[in-house]
Amino acid sequence: MLLDLAKKRKTIRKLKKKKPPLSSIIKAIEVAKEAPSGINSQSWHFLIVENEDLKKSIREICEKKEKSFHEKLSDHFKEWLADRGITWEKSFLSDAPYLVIVLRDKTLPFSKESVWISVGYLLLALEEMELGTVTYTPPGSEELMELLKIPEKFRIETILPVGYSDDDKKKEKRKKVEEIVSFERFGGRSS
């Protein structure tokens, strides 16, 4: 059942070196491409990176930007990250067997919304195949665009390091439905 799959899915930052079959990644992308999109533009493109040297270069670029980003964070956000052991270091970018870089065509209407719906489909498809990932959104991606020879009309929305989970952490607590649903007007309850 889809609800069970969604309840099970969690962010994974530690992945095993064991490489899943590439066909599993492709199958998950087949699911993702079925997402609805504004004016049926299908504004997504999925770039799969497997090359170790390229993944290392991606990590170096991202960590340089992350370090600068982390230095500017508020104390509250720094504390939240520290409590979860999240730093500017992004080892999952080089450790993951695959990186799936999700791109959106900026020239198409409703592209951002459409691509993120597709990412949601992709996350659940990966979960169904017992593959873990984190939706990593790199701060500033100009260098990545150049490194990966991505045409200017695209934007990197997220990088998904994909592999078998090596992370036994618990899923973060979710809000109850009653906390996030209103009826008729914001804050309204059903009678």
C-alpha positions in Angstrom: 0.0 0.0 0.0 1.2 3.5 -0.9 0.7 4.9 2.7 2.8 2.1 4.2 5.6 2.9 1.7 5.4 6.6 2.5 5.5 5.9 6.2 8.6 3.8 5.8 10.5 6.2 3.5 13.2 8.3 5.4 16.2 10.4 4.5 19.3 8.3 4.2 22.8 9.9 4.3 24.9 6.7 4.7 24.9 4.2 1.9 26.6 0.9 1.4 29.3 0.6 -1.2 27.4 -2.4 -2.8 26.0 -1.1 -6.1 22.4 -1.8 -6.9 21.6 -2.7 -10.5 21.4 0.3 -12.8 18.1 -1.2 -14.0 16.6 -0.3 -10.6 17.5 3.3 -11.0 16.0 3.4 -14.5 12.8 1.7 -13.3 12.4 4.3 -10.6 12.9 7.0 -13.2 10.2 5.3 -15.3 7.9 5.9 -12.4 9.0 9.5 -11.9 8.3 10.3 -15.6 4.7 9.4 -15.1 4.1 12.4 -12.7 1.7 15.1 -13.8 3.2 18.2 -15.2 1.9 21.7 -16.1 0.7 21.7 -19.7 2.2 18.2 -20.0 5.7 19.8 -20.4 7.5 17.0 -18.6 10.1 19.6 -17.7 12.5 17.1 -16.0 15.7 15.5 -17.0 17.6 12.9 -15.0 21.4 12.8 -15.1 22.9 9.6 -13.7 26.5 9.8 -12.5 28.4 6.7 -11.6 32.0 7.7 -12.4 34.1 7.8 -9.2 36.3 10.8 -10.3 33.2 12.8 -11.3 31.4 12.1 -8.1 34.5 13.2 -6.2 34.6 16.5 -8.2 30.9 17.0 -7.5 31.5 16.5 -3.8 34.5 19.0 -3.7 32.4 21.7 -5.4 29.4 21.1 -3.1 31.5 21.0 0.1 33.2 24.3 -0.8 29.8 26.0 -1.2 28.4 24.1 1.9 31.2 25.3 4.1 30.5 28.9 3.3 26.7 28.3 3.6 27.1 26.8 7.1 29.2 29.7 8.3 26.2 32.0 7.7 23.5 30.0 9.4 21.6 31.2 12.4 22.4 29.6 15.8 19.1 27.8 15.9 19.6 26.2 12.5 23.2 25.3 13.4 22.0 23.6 16.6 19.3 21.7 14.7 21.9 20.4 12.2 24.4 19.6 15.0 21.7 17.5 16.8 21.4 15.4 13.7 25.1 15.1 13.0 24.7 17.1 9.7 27.8 19.2 8.7 29.1 20.9 5.6 30.8 17.6 4.7 28.8 15.6 2.1 30.5 12.2 2.0 27.3 10.7 0.5 28.1 12.5 -2.8 31.2 10.4 -3.3 30.2 7.3 -1.4 26.9 6.6 -3.1 27.1 4.1 -6.0 25.0 6.5 -8.1 24.1 10.2 -8.1 20.8 11.0 -9.8 20.9 14.7 -10.6 17.4 16.0 -11.2 17.2 18.9 -13.6 14.4 21.2 -14.6 13.9 23.0 -17.9 13.5 26.7 -16.6 12.0 27.7 -19.9 8.8 25.8 -19.4 5.8 26.9 -17.4 5.1 25.2 -14.0 8.5 23.5 -14.3 9.5 23.7 -10.6 6.2 22.3 -9.4 6.2 19.6 -12.0 9.7 18.5 -11.3 9.2 18.3 -7.6 6.1 16.1 -8.0 8.2 13.9 -10.2 10.9 13.8 -7.4 8.1 12.6 -5.0 7.3 9.8 -7.3 11.0 8.9 -7.6 11.5 8.8 -3.9 8.6 6.4 -3.4 9.8 4.2 -6.3 13.3 4.0 -4.8 11.8 3.1 -1.4 9.8 0.4 -3.0 13.0 -1.1 -4.3 14.6 -0.8 -0.9 17.0 1.9 -2.0 17.9 4.9 0.1 18.6 8.5 -0.7 18.6 12.1 0.5 17.2 15.0 -1.5 20.3 17.1 -1.4 19.9 20.7 -2.8 23.4 22.1 -3.5 23.8 25.8 -2.7 24.9 27.6 -5.9 25.4 25.2 -8.7 27.1 27.2 -11.5 30.3 25.1 -11.2 28.3 21.9 -11.2 26.5 23.0 -14.4 29.8 23.6 -16.1 31.4 20.4 -14.8 28.5 18.3 -16.0 28.0 20.2 -19.3 24.4 21.0 -18.5 22.7 23.4 -20.9 21.9 26.8 -19.6 18.1 26.3 -19.9 18.3 23.7 -17.1 18.6 24.2 -13.4 19.8 21.6 -10.9 16.9 21.0 -8.5 18.3 18.2 -6.4 21.0 15.6 -6.3 19.9 12.1 -5.1 22.7 9.9 -3.9 21.2 6.4 -4.4 22.2 3.0 -3.0 21.4 0.5 -0.3 20.9 2.1 3.1 23.7 1.8 5.8 21.8 4.1 8.2 19.7 2.7 11.0 18.4 6.0 12.2 14.7 6.4 12.9 12.4 8.4 10.7 11.8 11.9 12.0 8.4 12.3 13.6 5.6 13.5 11.3 2.7 15.8 12.2 -0.7 14.3 12.8 -3.3 14.8 10.0 -5.4 16.9 12.4 -2.5 19.4 12.7 -2.2 20.0 8.9 -5.8 19.9 7.6 -8.5 22.6 7.9 -12.0 22.6 6.5 -13.8 25.5 4.7 -11.4 28.1 6.1 -7.9 28.0 7.6 -8.1 26.5 11.1 -11.7 25.4 10.5 -12.8 22.0 11.8 -15.5 19.6 10.5 -18.6 19.3 12.6 
